[in-house]
Amino acid sequence: MKIEDSLVEDAHVLLHPIRYRIVELLAENPMHINQISKAMGEERRLVSYHLLALEERGFVNSKYEISESPKSKGKAIRKYWVTDKVDNVIAEIKKKL
């Protein structure tokens, strides 16, 4: 696959409106899916679908941790955060424009 093809695919994934909003939220602060869903006013299922697409392309990473929140204390929750790839792809897109 050529670098340009990969950039087009990455841009397509990253620049979807819902995915881009997720990335903006996670760039401010790592969150778990319920926090993202609530902040966006979107269904958890929809957020999960888009998080998977972002994680598959390397824009987002995640790990499980034990919740300290009173409602879910002691439960394993998955926390998400953005990777450097977001800034790298945006910089590449800007170069091409």
Biopython code that builds the backbone (N, CA, C, O; Angstrom):
import numpy as np
from Bio.PDB.StructureBuilder import StructureBuilder

atoms = [
    (1, "MET", "N", (0.847, -1.180, 0.000)),
    (1, "MET", "CA", (0.000, 0.000, 0.000)),
    (1, "MET", "C", (0.894, 1.246, 0.000)),
    (1, "MET", "O", (1.843, 1.334, 0.778)),
    (2, "LYS", "N", (0.590, 2.180, -0.856)),
    (2, "LYS", "CA", (1.353, 3.419, -0.919)),
    (2, "LYS", "C", (1.039, 4.282, 0.298)),
    (2, "LYS", "O", (-0.022, 4.164, 0.910)),
    (3, "ILE", "N", (1.991, 5.153, 0.631)),
    (3, "ILE", "CA", (1.812, 6.047, 1.774)),
    (3, "ILE", "C", (0.584, 6.928, 1.577)),
    (3, "ILE", "O", (-0.163, 7.169, 2.526)),
    (4, "GLU", "N", (0.366, 7.414, 0.347)),
    (4, "GLU", "CA", (-0.795, 8.268, 0.079)),
    (4, "GLU", "C", (-2.100, 7.523, 0.322)),
    (4, "GLU", "O", (-3.045, 8.090, 0.870)),
    (5, "ASP", "N", (-2.159, 6.255, -0.082)),
    (5, "ASP", "CA", (-3.362, 5.451, 0.143)),
    (5, "ASP", "C", (-3.641, 5.290, 1.634)),
    (5, "ASP", "O", (-4.785, 5.391, 2.077)),
    (6, "SER", "N", (-2.587, 5.040, 2.394)),
    (6, "SER", "CA", (-2.731, 4.876, 3.835)),
    (6, "SER", "C", (-3.208, 6.181, 4.475)),
    (6, "SER", "O", (-4.049, 6.166, 5.374)),
    (7, "LEU", "N", (-2.661, 7.316, 4.003)),
    (7, "LEU", "CA", (-3.072, 8.610, 4.531)),
    (7, "LEU", "C", (-4.547, 8.886, 4.239)),
    (7, "LEU", "O", (-5.265, 9.412, 5.090)),
    (8, "VAL", "N", (-4.992, 8.532, 3.043)),
    (8, "VAL", "CA", (-6.406, 8.726, 2.688)),
    (8, "VAL", "C", (-7.294, 7.880, 3.598)),
    (8, "VAL", "O", (-8.320, 8.359, 4.081)),
    (9, "GLU", "N", (-6.907, 6.631, 3.834)),
    (9, "GLU", "CA", (-7.688, 5.758, 4.717)),
    (9, "GLU", "C", (-7.697, 6.298, 6.151)),
    (9, "GLU", "O", (-8.739, 6.319, 6.807)),
    (10, "ASP", "N", (-6.527, 6.733, 6.631)),
    (10, "ASP", "CA", (-6.458, 7.299, 7.983)),
    (10, "ASP", "C", (-7.329, 8.549, 8.088)),
    (10, "ASP", "O", (-8.058, 8.723, 9.065)),
    (11, "ALA", "N", (-7.252, 9.418, 7.079)),
    (11, "ALA", "CA", (-8.053, 10.653, 7.092)),
    (11, "ALA", "C", (-9.536, 10.316, 7.110)),
    (11, "ALA", "O", (-10.317, 10.953, 7.816)),
    (12, "HIS", "N", (-9.917, 9.315, 6.331)),
    (12, "HIS", "CA", (-11.329, 8.911, 6.277)),
    (12, "HIS", "C", (-11.824, 8.466, 7.654)),
    (12, "HIS", "O", (-12.927, 8.822, 8.070)),
    (13, "VAL", "N", (-11.011, 7.696, 8.349)),
    (13, "VAL", "CA", (-11.387, 7.212, 9.682)),
    (13, "VAL", "C", (-11.400, 8.366, 10.683)),
    (13, "VAL", "O", (-12.358, 8.525, 11.440)),
    (14, "LEU", "N", (-10.345, 9.163, 10.685)),
    (14, "LEU", "CA", (-10.194, 10.221, 11.689)),
    (14, "LEU", "C", (-11.191, 11.355, 11.517)),
    (14, "LEU", "O", (-11.670, 11.911, 12.505)),
    (15, "LEU", "N", (-11.508, 11.704, 10.280)),
    (15, "LEU", "CA", (-12.294, 12.903, 10.046)),
    (15, "LEU", "C", (-13.813, 12.672, 10.015)),
    (15, "LEU", "O", (-14.577, 13.584, 9.699)),
    (16, "HIS", "N", (-14.233, 11.472, 10.339)),
    (16, "HIS", "CA", (-15.668, 11.233, 10.527)),
    (16, "HIS", "C", (-16.097, 12.109, 11.705)),
    (16, "HIS", "O", (-15.400, 12.134, 12.720)),
    (17, "PRO", "N", (-17.215, 12.824, 11.606)),
    (17, "PRO", "CA", (-17.587, 13.785, 12.667)),
    (17, "PRO", "C", (-17.649, 13.205, 14.080)),
    (17, "PRO", "O", (-17.171, 13.839, 15.021)),
    (18, "ILE", "N", (-18.218, 12.038, 14.245)),
    (18, "ILE", "CA", (-18.314, 11.449, 15.584)),
    (18, "ILE", "C", (-16.936, 11.024, 16.073)),
    (18, "ILE", "O", (-16.592, 11.247, 17.234)),
    (19, "ARG", "N", (-16.154, 10.418, 15.204)),
    (19, "ARG", "CA", (-14.814, 9.977, 15.611)),
    (19, "ARG", "C", (-13.940, 11.168, 15.967)),
    (19, "ARG", "O", (-13.171, 11.119, 16.927)),
    (20, "TYR", "N", (-14.061, 12.228, 15.195)),
    (20, "TYR", "CA", (-13.239, 13.405, 15.477)),
    (20, "TYR", "C", (-13.639, 14.021, 16.826)),
    (20, "TYR", "O", (-12.772, 14.475, 17.574)),
    (21, "ARG", "N", (-14.921, 14.041, 17.140)),
    (21, "ARG", "CA", (-15.376, 14.541, 18.451)),
    (21, "ARG", "C", (-14.832, 13.668, 19.586)),
    (21, "ARG", "O", (-14.444, 14.175, 20.639)),
    (22, "ILE", "N", (-14.809, 12.366, 19.363)),
    (22, "ILE", "CA", (-14.239, 11.451, 20.369)),
    (22, "ILE", "C", (-12.764, 11.777, 20.585)),
    (22, "ILE", "O", (-12.302, 11.870, 21.722)),
    (23, "VAL", "N", (-12.033, 11.948, 19.494)),
    (23, "VAL", "CA", (-10.606, 12.256, 19.584)),
    (23, "VAL", "C", (-10.387, 13.586, 20.317)),
    (23, "VAL", "O", (-9.485, 13.696, 21.147)),
    (24, "GLU", "N", (-11.207, 14.587, 20.012)),
    (24, "GLU", "CA", (-11.082, 15.877, 20.701)),
    (24, "GLU", "C", (-11.286, 15.713, 22.209)),
    (24, "GLU", "O", (-10.532, 16.272, 23.005)),
    (25, "LEU", "N", (-12.302, 14.950, 22.594)),
    (25, "LEU", "CA", (-12.556, 14.709, 24.021)),
    (25, "LEU", "C", (-11.389, 13.990, 24.684)),
    (25, "LEU", "O", (-10.946, 14.372, 25.768)),
    (26, "LEU", "N", (-10.898, 12.949, 24.027)),
    (26, "LEU", "CA", (-9.818, 12.156, 24.608)),
    (26, "LEU", "C", (-8.488, 12.900, 24.626)),
    (26, "LEU", "O", (-7.620, 12.598, 25.445)),
    (27, "ALA", "N", (-8.323, 13.868, 23.731)),
    (27, "ALA", "CA", (-7.099, 14.671, 23.732)),
    (27, "ALA", "C", (-7.045, 15.544, 24.989)),
    (27, "ALA", "O", (-5.964, 15.863, 25.482)),
    (28, "GLU", "N", (-8.210, 15.924, 25.499)),
    (28, "GLU", "CA", (-8.280, 16.724, 26.719)),
    (28, "GLU", "C", (-8.031, 15.874, 27.957)),
    (28, "GLU", "O", (-7.382, 16.308, 28.909)),
    (29, "ASN", "N", (-8.570, 14.631, 27.924)),
    (29, "ASN", "CA", (-8.530, 13.810, 29.127)),
    (29, "ASN", "C", (-8.864, 12.365, 28.773)),
    (29, "ASN", "O", (-9.867, 12.126, 28.101)),
    (30, "PRO", "N", (-8.061, 11.393, 29.201)),
    (30, "PRO", "CA", (-8.455, 9.996, 28.992)),
    (30, "PRO", "C", (-9.784, 9.718, 29.684)),
    (30, "PRO", "O", (-10.042, 10.235, 30.771)),
    (31, "MET", "N", (-10.626, 8.903, 29.057)),
    (31, "MET", "CA", (-11.960, 8.622, 29.599)),
    (31, "MET", "C", (-12.348, 7.176, 29.330)),
    (31, "MET", "O", (-11.753, 6.499, 28.492)),
    (32, "HIS", "N", (-13.364, 6.719, 30.064)),
    (32, "HIS", "CA", (-13.956, 5.425, 29.738)),
    (32, "HIS", "C", (-15.209, 5.678, 28.902)),
    (32, "HIS", "O", (-15.681, 6.810, 28.798)),
    (33, "ILE", "N", (-15.729, 4.629, 28.319)),
    (33, "ILE", "CA", (-16.791, 4.761, 27.323)),
    (33, "ILE", "C", (-18.038, 5.475, 27.853)),
    (33, "ILE", "O", (-18.648, 6.258, 27.126)),
    (34, "ASN", "N", (-18.421, 5.221, 29.095)),
    (34, "ASN", "CA", (-19.611, 5.897, 29.633)),
    (34, "ASN", "C", (-19.403, 7.407, 29.734)),
    (34, "ASN", "O", (-20.327, 8.181, 29.485)),
    (35, "GLN", "N", (-18.196, 7.824, 30.099)),
    (35, "GLN", "CA", (-17.893, 9.255, 30.165)),
    (35, "GLN", "C", (-17.961, 9.888, 28.774)),
    (35, "GLN", "O", (-18.504, 10.980, 28.605)),
    (36, "ILE", "N", (-17.411, 9.200, 27.796)),
    (36, "ILE", "CA", (-17.424, 9.708, 26.418)),
    (36, "ILE", "C", (-18.859, 9.823, 25.924)),
    (36, "ILE", "O", (-19.263, 10.851, 25.380)),
    (37, "SER", "N", (-19.614, 8.761, 26.121)),
    (37, "SER", "CA", (-21.008, 8.719, 25.682)),
    (37, "SER", "C", (-21.813, 9.859, 26.301)),
    (37, "SER", "O", (-22.572, 10.538, 25.609)),
    (38, "LYS", "N", (-21.645, 10.064, 27.597)),
    (38, "LYS", "CA", (-22.374, 11.119, 28.297)),
    (38, "LYS", "C", (-21.950, 12.503, 27.797)),
    (38, "LYS", "O", (-22.799, 13.362, 27.560)),
    (39, "ALA", "N", (-20.648, 12.718, 27.637)),
    (39, "ALA", "CA", (-20.139, 14.016, 27.188)),
    (39, "ALA", "C", (-20.630, 14.361, 25.783)),
    (39, "ALA", "O", (-20.847, 15.530, 25.467)),
    (40, "MET", "N", (-20.803, 13.342, 24.943)),
    (40, "MET", "CA", (-21.226, 13.563, 23.560)),
    (40, "MET", "C", (-22.741, 13.539, 23.398)),
    (40, "MET", "O", (-23.267, 14.022, 22.396)),
    (41, "GLY", "N", (-23.441, 12.980, 24.377)),
    (41, "GLY", "CA", (-24.880, 12.826, 24.245)),
    (41, "GLY", "C", (-25.245, 11.778, 23.198)),
    (41, "GLY", "O", (-26.280, 11.873, 22.539)),
    (42, "GLU", "N", (-24.374, 10.774, 23.057)),
    (42, "GLU", "CA", (-24.593, 9.697, 22.081)),
    (42, "GLU", "C", (-24.750, 8.368, 22.822)),
    (42, "GLU", "O", (-24.302, 8.219, 23.959)),
    (43, "GLU", "N", (-25.394, 7.405, 22.155)),
    (43, "GLU", "CA", (-25.559, 6.078, 22.740)),
    (43, "GLU", "C", (-24.210, 5.394, 22.914)),
    (43, "GLU", "O", (-23.311, 5.532, 22.084)),
    (44, "ARG", "N", (-24.093, 4.663, 23.994)),
    (44, "ARG", "CA", (-22.856, 3.937, 24.295)),
    (44, "ARG", "C", (-22.475, 3.004, 23.142)),
    (44, "ARG", "O", (-21.299, 2.885, 22.797)),
    (45, "ARG", "N", (-23.465, 2.351, 22.554)),
    (45, "ARG", "CA", (-23.230, 1.402, 21.456)),
    (45, "ARG", "C", (-22.583, 2.107, 20.260)),
    (45, "ARG", "O", (-21.667, 1.563, 19.642)),
    (46, "LEU", "N", (-23.054, 3.309, 19.933)),
    (46, "LEU", "CA", (-22.501, 4.075, 18.818)),
    (46, "LEU", "C", (-21.068, 4.515, 19.117)),
    (46, "LEU", "O", (-20.192, 4.431, 18.256)),
    (47, "VAL", "N", (-20.841, 4.979, 20.330)),
    (47, "VAL", "CA", (-19.496, 5.387, 20.739)),
    (47, "VAL", "C", (-18.550, 4.194, 20.680)),
    (47, "VAL", "O", (-17.416, 4.328, 20.221)),
    (48, "SER", "N", (-18.997, 3.046, 21.134)),
    (48, "SER", "CA", (-18.185, 1.830, 21.116)),
    (48, "SER", "C", (-17.769, 1.460, 19.690)),
    (48, "SER", "O", (-16.614, 1.108, 19.446)),
    (49, "TYR", "N", (-18.696, 1.541, 18.772)),
    (49, "TYR", "CA", (-18.420, 1.244, 17.363)),
    (49, "TYR", "C", (-17.307, 2.152, 16.824)),
    (49, "TYR", "O", (-16.379, 1.681, 16.166)),
    (50, "HIS", "N", (-17.406, 3.439, 17.104)),
    (50, "HIS", "CA", (-16.421, 4.389, 16.593)),
    (50, "HIS", "C", (-15.080, 4.287, 17.321)),
    (50, "HIS", "O", (-14.029, 4.497, 16.715)),
    (51, "LEU", "N", (-15.112, 3.967, 18.613)),
    (51, "LEU", "CA", (-13.859, 3.740, 19.341)),
    (51, "LEU", "C", (-13.093, 2.558, 18.753)),
    (51, "LEU", "O", (-11.868, 2.597, 18.642)),
    (52, "LEU", "N", (-13.812, 1.522, 18.382)),
    (52, "LEU", "CA", (-13.176, 0.355, 17.779)),
    (52, "LEU", "C", (-12.479, 0.734, 16.477)),
    (52, "LEU", "O", (-11.344, 0.321, 16.237)),
    (53, "ALA", "N", (-13.150, 1.516, 15.638)),
    (53, "ALA", "CA", (-12.548, 1.959, 14.362)),
    (53, "ALA", "C", (-11.293, 2.792, 14.629)),
    (53, "ALA", "O", (-10.280, 2.628, 13.950)),
    (54, "LEU", "N", (-11.362, 3.675, 15.610)),
    (54, "LEU", "CA", (-10.204, 4.515, 15.942)),
    (54, "LEU", "C", (-9.055, 3.683, 16.506)),
    (54, "LEU", "O", (-7.889, 3.932, 16.198)),
    (55, "GLU", "N", (-9.391, 2.698, 17.328)),
    (55, "GLU", "CA", (-8.350, 1.863, 17.932)),
    (55, "GLU", "C", (-7.696, 0.957, 16.881)),
    (55, "GLU", "O", (-6.484, 0.746, 16.909)),
    (56, "GLU", "N", (-8.493, 0.430, 15.967)),
    (56, "GLU", "CA", (-7.946, -0.433, 14.911)),
    (56, "GLU", "C", (-6.934, 0.297, 14.040)),
    (56, "GLU", "O", (-5.980, -0.318, 13.563)),
    (57, "ARG", "N", (-7.122, 1.597, 13.823)),
    (57, "ARG", "CA", (-6.208, 2.395, 12.992)),
    (57, "ARG", "C", (-5.099, 3.047, 13.810)),
    (57, "ARG", "O", (-4.254, 3.746, 13.251)),
    (58, "GLY", "N", (-5.088, 2.830, 15.115)),
    (58, "GLY", "CA", (-3.995, 3.328, 15.947)),
    (58, "GLY", "C", (-4.144, 4.752, 16.444)),
    (58, "GLY", "O", (-3.180, 5.334, 16.942)),
    (59, "PHE", "N", (-5.340, 5.330, 16.318)),
    (59, "PHE", "CA", (-5.562, 6.692, 16.803)),
    (59, "PHE", "C", (-5.834, 6.735, 18.301)),
    (59, "PHE", "O", (-5.624, 7.760, 18.950)),
    (60, "VAL", "N", (-6.301, 5.614, 18.844)),
    (60, "VAL", "CA", (-6.696, 5.523, 20.246)),
    (60, "VAL", "C", (-6.118, 4.238, 20.816)),
    (60, "VAL", "O", (-6.081, 3.207, 20.144)),
    (61, "ASN", "N", (-5.669, 4.312, 22.060)),
    (61, "ASN", "CA", (-5.263, 3.126, 22.807)),
    (61, "ASN", "C", (-6.178, 3.000, 24.011)),
    (61, "ASN", "O", (-6.869, 3.949, 24.382)),
    (62, "SER", "N", (-6.176, 1.819, 24.617)),
    (62, "SER", "CA", (-6.989, 1.617, 25.809)),
    (62, "SER", "C", (-6.348, 0.582, 26.716)),
    (62, "SER", "O", (-5.511, -0.216, 26.296)),
    (63, "LYS", "N", (-6.767, 0.623, 27.966)),
    (63, "LYS", "CA", (-6.365, -0.422, 28.916)),
    (63, "LYS", "C", (-7.433, -0.507, 29.997)),
    (63, "LYS", "O", (-8.161, 0.451, 30.256)),
    (64, "TYR", "N", (-7.506, -1.667, 30.613)),
    (64, "TYR", "CA", (-8.447, -1.854, 31.708)),
    (64, "TYR", "C", (-7.804, -1.392, 33.010)),
    (64, "TYR", "O", (-6.617, -1.608, 33.253)),
    (65, "GLU", "N", (-8.623, -0.749, 33.841)),
    (65, "GLU", "CA", (-8.174, -0.375, 35.173)),
    (65, "GLU", "C", (-9.341, -0.556, 36.140)),
    (65, "GLU", "O", (-10.492, -0.680, 35.722)),
    (66, "ILE", "N", (-9.039, -0.568, 37.404)),
    (66, "ILE", "CA", (-10.067, -0.752, 38.417)),
    (66, "ILE", "C", (-10.682, 0.612, 38.750)),
    (66, "ILE", "O", (-9.972, 1.570, 39.057)),
    (67, "SER", "N", (-11.995, 0.677, 38.685)),
    (67, "SER", "CA", (-12.713, 1.931, 38.922)),
    (67, "SER", "C", (-12.652, 2.334, 40.388)),
    (67, "SER", "O", (-12.743, 1.499, 41.287)),
    (68, "GLU", "N", (-12.494, 3.637, 40.603)),
    (68, "GLU", "CA", (-12.548, 4.215, 41.945)),
    (68, "GLU", "C", (-13.864, 4.969, 42.150)),
    (68, "GLU", "O", (-14.146, 5.449, 43.248)),
    (69, "SER", "N", (-14.662, 5.068, 41.089)),
    (69, "SER", "CA", (-15.945, 5.769, 41.158)),
    (69, "SER", "C", (-16.883, 5.043, 42.119)),
    (69, "SER", "O", (-16.952, 3.814, 42.115)),
    (70, "PRO", "N", (-17.606, 5.807, 42.944)),
    (70, "PRO", "CA", (-18.514, 5.163, 43.914)),
    (70, "PRO", "C", (-19.524, 4.209, 43.269)),
    (70, "PRO", "O", (-19.820, 3.156, 43.833)),
    (71, "LYS", "N", (-20.049, 4.560, 42.106)),
    (71, "LYS", "CA", (-21.052, 3.718, 41.450)),
    (71, "LYS", "C", (-20.479, 2.394, 40.946)),
    (71, "LYS", "O", (-21.169, 1.375, 40.938)),
    (72, "SER", "N", (-19.217, 2.415, 40.526)),
    (72, "SER", "CA", (-18.640, 1.208, 39.926)),
    (72, "SER", "C", (-17.337, 0.799, 40.601)),
    (72, "SER", "O", (-16.491, 0.152, 39.983)),
    (73, "LYS", "N", (-17.174, 1.171, 41.858)),
    (73, "LYS", "CA", (-15.929, 0.892, 42.582)),
    (73, "LYS", "C", (-15.578, -0.592, 42.528)),
    (73, "LYS", "O", (-16.408, -1.461, 42.796)),
    (74, "GLY", "N", (-14.326, -0.851, 42.173)),
    (74, "GLY", "CA", (-13.832, -2.221, 42.130)),
    (74, "GLY", "C", (-14.050, -2.934, 40.809)),
    (74, "GLY", "O", (-13.508, -4.019, 40.603)),
    (75, "LYS", "N", (-14.828, -2.354, 39.913)),
    (75, "LYS", "CA", (-15.064, -2.980, 38.608)),
    (75, "LYS", "C", (-13.957, -2.601, 37.638)),
    (75, "LYS", "O", (-13.373, -1.522, 37.729)),
    (76, "ALA", "N", (-13.678, -3.509, 36.706)),
    (76, "ALA", "CA", (-12.707, -3.221, 35.654)),
    (76, "ALA", "C", (-13.394, -2.375, 34.583)),
    (76, "ALA", "O", (-14.426, -2.760, 34.034)),
    (77, "ILE", "N", (-12.803, -1.224, 34.302)),
    (77, "ILE", "CA", (-13.320, -0.364, 33.240)),
    (77, "ILE", "C", (-12.185, -0.102, 32.248)),
    (77, "ILE", "O", (-11.007, -0.119, 32.604)),
    (78, "ARG", "N", (-12.566, 0.136, 31.020)),
    (78, "ARG", "CA", (-11.577, 0.353, 29.967)),
    (78, "ARG", "C", (-11.427, 1.848, 29.731)),
    (78, "ARG", "O", (-12.393, 2.524, 29.378)),
    (79, "LYS", "N", (-10.237, 2.355, 29.923)),
    (79, "LYS", "CA", (-9.952, 3.778, 29.735)),
    (79, "LYS", "C", (-9.276, 3.965, 28.381)),
    (79, "LYS", "O", (-8.393, 3.195, 28.002)),
    (80, "TYR", "N", (-9.706, 5.005, 27.655)),
    (80, "TYR", "CA", (-9.194, 5.303, 26.314)),
    (80, "TYR", "C", (-8.433, 6.619, 26.313)),
    (80, "TYR", "O", (-8.748, 7.525, 27.084)),
    (81, "TRP", "N", (-7.431, 6.721, 25.445)),
    (81, "TRP", "CA", (-6.691, 7.964, 25.240)),
    (81, "TRP", "C", (-6.188, 7.996, 23.795)),
    (81, "TRP", "O", (-6.099, 6.963, 23.132)),
    (82, "VAL", "N", (-5.859, 9.208, 23.320)),
    (82, "VAL", "CA", (-5.381, 9.353, 21.939)),
    (82, "VAL", "C", (-3.888, 9.069, 21.871)),
    (82, "VAL", "O", (-3.170, 9.182, 22.864)),
    (83, "THR", "N", (-3.437, 8.699, 20.675)),
    (83, "THR", "CA", (-2.018, 8.448, 20.428)),
    (83, "THR", "C", (-1.433, 9.610, 19.619)),
    (83, "THR", "O", (-2.159, 10.496, 19.167)),
    (84, "ASP", "N", (-0.132, 9.587, 19.451)),
    (84, "ASP", "CA", (0.552, 10.609, 18.646)),
    (84, "ASP", "C", (0.141, 10.549, 17.183)),
    (84, "ASP", "O", (0.328, 11.517, 16.445)),
    (85, "LYS", "N", (-0.413, 9.427, 16.763)),
    (85, "LYS", "CA", (-0.797, 9.274, 15.362)),
    (85, "LYS", "C", (-1.804, 10.344, 14.937)),
    (85, "LYS", "O", (-1.799, 10.771, 13.782)),
    (86, "VAL", "N", (-2.659, 10.775, 15.850)),
    (86, "VAL", "CA", (-3.653, 11.807, 15.517)),
    (86, "VAL", "C", (-2.946, 13.057, 14.999)),
    (86, "VAL", "O", (-3.257, 13.543, 13.912)),
    (87, "ASP", "N", (-1.998, 13.575, 15.777)),
    (87, "ASP", "CA", (-1.278, 14.786, 15.368)),
    (87, "ASP", "C", (-0.462, 14.551, 14.098)),
    (87, "ASP", "O", (-0.382, 15.426, 13.235)),
    (88, "ASN", "N", (0.139, 13.376, 13.989)),
    (88, "ASN", "CA", (0.952, 13.066, 12.806)),
    (88, "ASN", "C", (0.112, 13.052, 11.535)),
    (88, "ASN", "O", (0.521, 13.605, 10.514)),
    (89, "VAL", "N", (-1.051, 12.429, 11.591)),
    (89, "VAL", "CA", (-1.920, 12.347, 10.408)),
    (89, "VAL", "C", (-2.466, 13.729, 10.053)),
    (89, "VAL", "O", (-2.522, 14.085, 8.876)),
    (90, "ILE", "N", (-2.864, 14.501, 11.048)),
    (90, "ILE", "CA", (-3.361, 15.854, 10.773)),
    (90, "ILE", "C", (-2.260, 16.705, 10.129)),
    (90, "ILE", "O", (-2.528, 17.460, 9.194)),
    (91, "ALA", "N", (-1.038, 16.584, 10.622)),
    (91, "ALA", "CA", (0.092, 17.327, 10.036)),
    (91, "ALA", "C", (0.322, 16.915, 8.587)),
    (91, "ALA", "O", (0.575, 17.764, 7.733)),
    (92, "GLU", "N", (0.236, 15.609, 8.305)),
    (92, "GLU", "CA", (0.410, 15.116, 6.930)),
    (92, "GLU", "C", (-0.697, 15.621, 6.013)),
    (92, "GLU", "O", (-0.440, 15.990, 4.867)),
    (93, "ILE", "N", (-1.905, 15.636, 6.508)),
    (93, "ILE", "CA", (-3.042, 16.131, 5.713)),
    (93, "ILE", "C", (-2.810, 17.608, 5.374)),
    (93, "ILE", "O", (-3.005, 18.026, 4.233)),
    (94, "LYS", "N", (-2.396, 18.385, 6.364)),
    (94, "LYS", "CA", (-2.148, 19.814, 6.146)),
    (94, "LYS", "C", (-1.057, 20.041, 5.101)),
    (94, "LYS", "O", (-1.151, 20.963, 4.290)),
    (95, "LYS", "N", (-0.007, 19.188, 5.124)),
    (95, "LYS", "CA", (1.075, 19.304, 4.138)),
    (95, "LYS", "C", (0.558, 19.091, 2.725)),
    (95, "LYS", "O", (1.021, 19.732, 1.782)),
    (96, "LYS", "N", (-0.395, 18.198, 2.586)),
    (96, "LYS", "CA", (-0.916, 17.837, 1.257)),
    (96, "LYS", "C", (-1.897, 18.878, 0.713)),
    (96, "LYS", "O", (-2.161, 18.913, -0.489)),
    (97, "LEU", "N", (-2.433, 19.718, 1.588)),
    (97, "LEU", "CA", (-3.425, 20.709, 1.139)),
    (97, "LEU", "C", (-2.768, 21.912, 0.502)),
    (97, "LEU", "O", (-3.458, 22.836, 0.071)),
]
sb = StructureBuilder()
sb.init_structure("model")
sb.init_model(0)
sb.init_chain("A")
sb.init_seg("    ")
for serial, (resi, resn, name, xyz) in enumerate(atoms, 1):
    if name == "N":
        sb.init_residue(resn, " ", resi, " ")
    sb.init_atom(name, np.array(xyz, "f"), 0.0, 1.0, " ", f" {name:<3s}", serial, name[0])
structure = sb.get_structure()
